[in-house]
Amino acid sequence: MLKAVVFDLDHTLFDRYATIKQIVPRFREGFKINPEVTDEFIYNELSWADRQYVHHGWQEIFSHLCDKGIFDEIPLYEDYVQFVLSCFKTVAVPFAFTNEVLQRLKDDGFLLGLITNGSHDVQTAKLNMLGITHFFDEIVITGDEPYWKPDPRIFHLICERLGVKPSEMMYVGDHPKFDVDGSRNAGCIPFWVRTTGTWIYPEIQKPELQADTVESVPDIAIKLRDEQVYDI
């Protein structure tokens, strides 16, 4: 019987592209930008690269921006990463439906949790800006723990804290390896959110449960709980 729904943060409850749109103008403060490049061009290239390469790592995204001639003077990769992380500490935009989804699940009696990879300060800042912390019974930021997703132990940790078995928990996230495969290997029910639309791991089986956004999660969670059956 499904008792808990646990979420990833970025690309799942946190609208990364709406956030990127707000931070793009700051690029001119942090870097020497080609004067012929518009903010719209930067946003289009950054959001495209994020969809294509976010599951590969930030280096691919940075390389794409460099190849597109956005920088008048190419910064160090480390400086680029630190700049973007600093922006994510001050701007975070939730999906329009995030609060409603979480409230529905709470009202329907589900335990709610969150597991997010990243440092404590950056991810905590995002959660505070999003204003969704109060919905969760347990929050695990992997920067505070000895292991990160996709390690099954991080999923077992939140199960233990929520007081549920892995088979009683559905994990909702966008990353094929960290979220889908990680939670599946931990014995949880995986749910893939197709916000990036990319699946770069042909060796990993796509889950039965998937959707473009988390809007359908409450209905699916109720169905799983009422049917009391799911084959992972």
Legacy VTK file of the C-alpha trace (Angstrom):
# vtk DataFile Version 3.0
C-alpha trace
ASCII
DATASET POLYDATA
POINTS 232 float
0.000 0.000 0.000
1.399 3.375 -0.994
1.944 5.573 2.052
4.537 8.174 1.044
5.383 10.346 -1.945
8.916 11.717 -2.063
10.115 14.282 -4.587
13.263 15.502 -6.244
13.564 19.330 -6.331
15.188 20.740 -9.487
13.195 20.171 -12.684
10.500 18.526 -10.558
9.030 21.101 -8.128
11.425 23.931 -9.005
10.935 25.530 -12.457
14.529 25.763 -13.567
13.731 27.429 -16.897
11.590 30.201 -15.410
14.390 30.742 -12.906
17.047 30.809 -15.635
15.033 33.475 -17.458
15.225 35.706 -14.390
18.960 35.247 -13.816
20.119 35.677 -17.426
20.310 39.509 -17.198
22.813 39.065 -14.351
25.236 37.378 -16.733
26.316 40.838 -17.874
27.278 41.658 -14.286
29.240 38.469 -13.759
30.908 38.017 -17.150
32.157 39.914 -20.163
29.385 39.182 -22.656
29.616 39.633 -26.411
27.896 43.032 -26.963
26.057 41.659 -30.000
24.418 38.918 -27.925
20.937 39.588 -26.522
19.491 38.306 -23.246
16.945 36.337 -25.275
19.736 34.595 -27.176
21.519 33.695 -23.923
18.307 32.319 -22.438
17.445 30.287 -25.521
20.910 28.719 -25.718
21.189 28.128 -21.968
17.758 26.524 -21.655
18.352 24.389 -24.773
21.730 23.226 -23.447
20.213 22.510 -20.043
17.581 20.237 -21.587
20.168 18.429 -23.668
23.071 18.167 -21.250
21.894 18.626 -17.655
22.085 14.865 -17.076
25.649 14.850 -18.427
26.861 17.626 -16.131
27.390 21.376 -16.148
30.614 21.204 -18.156
28.658 20.326 -21.309
26.308 23.275 -20.783
29.214 25.660 -20.233
31.008 24.382 -23.341
27.883 24.960 -25.434
27.642 28.588 -24.276
31.302 29.116 -25.127
30.846 27.566 -28.571
27.921 29.887 -29.261
30.097 32.971 -28.760
28.176 34.299 -25.784
31.265 35.319 -23.820
33.458 38.172 -25.035
36.042 36.780 -22.648
35.592 33.128 -21.690
35.597 32.725 -17.887
37.040 29.836 -15.953
34.573 26.972 -15.676
34.831 27.088 -11.873
33.937 30.791 -11.872
30.952 30.109 -14.121
29.635 27.405 -11.778
30.068 29.550 -8.678
28.282 32.453 -10.356
25.279 30.352 -11.380
25.066 28.770 -7.924
25.131 32.227 -6.345
22.187 33.208 -8.556
20.255 30.108 -7.510
20.606 31.302 -3.913
18.633 34.458 -4.700
16.105 33.397 -7.371
13.876 30.313 -7.408
10.570 29.962 -9.248
8.153 27.116 -8.453
5.939 25.557 -11.082
2.495 27.156 -10.946
0.988 23.864 -9.755
3.630 22.907 -7.149
1.762 24.095 -4.049
-1.546 22.647 -5.189
0.001 19.227 -5.851
1.688 19.092 -2.450
-1.435 20.294 -0.639
-3.605 17.694 -2.376
-1.259 14.915 -1.345
-1.228 16.150 2.258
-5.021 16.393 2.292
-5.240 12.840 0.949
-3.181 11.575 3.870
0.175 10.839 2.232
3.467 11.352 3.986
5.614 13.744 1.954
9.367 13.850 1.604
12.078 15.408 -0.515
15.548 14.228 -1.509
17.734 16.681 -3.378
21.354 16.371 -4.437
23.425 19.457 -3.730
24.976 21.596 -1.038
23.048 22.528 2.086
23.216 26.288 1.558
22.126 26.329 -2.107
19.296 23.819 -1.770
18.053 25.309 1.511
17.997 28.767 -0.079
15.916 27.398 -2.956
13.439 25.739 -0.594
13.068 28.895 1.484
12.430 31.013 -1.608
9.932 28.489 -2.960
8.101 28.508 0.367
7.270 24.790 0.294
9.272 23.444 3.246
6.206 23.177 5.486
4.608 20.573 3.220
7.271 17.941 3.895
7.476 15.495 6.762
11.151 14.851 5.955
13.730 16.663 3.806
17.084 15.117 2.904
19.742 17.342 1.322
22.506 14.994 0.259
25.229 17.542 0.990
24.434 16.840 4.646
24.763 13.076 4.230
27.623 10.649 3.401
25.994 9.514 0.139
24.049 11.027 -2.748
21.476 9.834 -5.239
21.495 7.324 -6.910
22.912 5.433 -3.904
20.014 3.272 -2.595
20.994 4.151 0.965
19.736 7.733 0.564
16.286 6.402 -0.354
16.370 3.912 2.509
17.316 6.772 4.838
14.191 8.779 4.090
12.051 5.636 4.248
13.393 5.018 7.736
12.695 8.600 8.780
9.170 8.473 7.358
8.528 5.076 8.922
7.637 3.323 5.666
8.974 0.409 3.654
10.626 1.203 0.295
7.743 -0.561 -1.493
5.368 1.882 0.218
7.120 4.953 -1.192
6.868 6.524 -4.642
9.822 8.651 -5.723
9.189 11.424 -8.256
12.061 12.971 -10.218
13.450 13.921 -13.631
16.859 12.234 -13.705
16.901 8.753 -15.311
19.878 7.524 -13.268
19.735 9.504 -10.022
15.964 9.480 -9.567
14.404 6.657 -11.582
17.101 3.989 -11.416
18.232 4.990 -7.944
14.792 4.715 -6.396
13.995 1.535 -8.319
17.187 -0.141 -7.075
16.217 0.881 -3.554
12.914 -0.965 -3.931
10.751 2.154 -4.268
8.197 2.984 -6.963
9.844 5.243 -9.587
7.993 8.080 -11.314
9.745 9.937 -14.138
8.916 13.618 -14.718
9.776 14.476 -18.320
10.607 18.163 -17.758
13.829 17.961 -19.759
12.425 15.436 -22.209
15.776 13.676 -22.509
16.607 10.060 -21.633
20.318 9.501 -22.217
20.642 6.094 -20.577
19.506 3.375 -23.032
20.642 0.720 -20.560
18.119 1.963 -17.973
14.510 0.874 -18.374
11.996 3.688 -18.434
9.422 3.391 -15.634
5.768 2.636 -16.201
4.819 5.806 -14.323
5.780 9.006 -16.136
4.344 12.405 -17.027
5.420 15.793 -18.357
4.888 17.450 -14.953
3.949 16.472 -11.395
0.355 17.639 -11.855
-0.866 14.057 -12.273
0.992 12.703 -9.231
-1.901 13.016 -6.716
-4.351 11.103 -8.930
-1.809 8.362 -9.627
-0.814 8.132 -5.957
-4.442 7.713 -4.898
-4.976 5.019 -7.522
-1.901 3.086 -6.383
-2.948 3.334 -2.761
-6.521 2.237 -3.405
-5.512 -0.624 -5.697
-2.766 -1.607 -3.241
-0.705 -3.156 -6.014
2.296 -2.124 -8.076
4.974 -4.175 -9.731
8.322 -2.372 -9.763
LINES 1 233
232 0 1 2 3 4 5 6 7 8 9 10 11 12 13 14 15 16 17 18 19 20 21 22 23 24 25 26 27 28 29 30 31 32 33 34 35 36 37 38 39 40 41 42 43 44 45 46 47 48 49 50 51 52 53 54 55 56 57 58 59 60 61 62 63 64 65 66 67 68 69 70 71 72 73 74 75 76 77 78 79 80 81 82 83 84 85 86 87 88 89 90 91 92 93 94 95 96 97 98 99 100 101 102 103 104 105 106 107 108 109 110 111 112 113 114 115 116 117 118 119 120 121 122 123 124 125 126 127 128 129 130 131 132 133 134 135 136 137 138 139 140 141 142 143 144 145 146 147 148 149 150 151 152 153 154 155 156 157 158 159 160 161 162 163 164 165 166 167 168 169 170 171 172 173 174 175 176 177 178 179 180 181 182 183 184 185 186 187 188 189 190 191 192 193 194 195 196 197 198 199 200 201 202 203 204 205 206 207 208 209 210 211 212 213 214 215 216 217 218 219 220 221 222 223 224 225 226 227 228 229 230 231
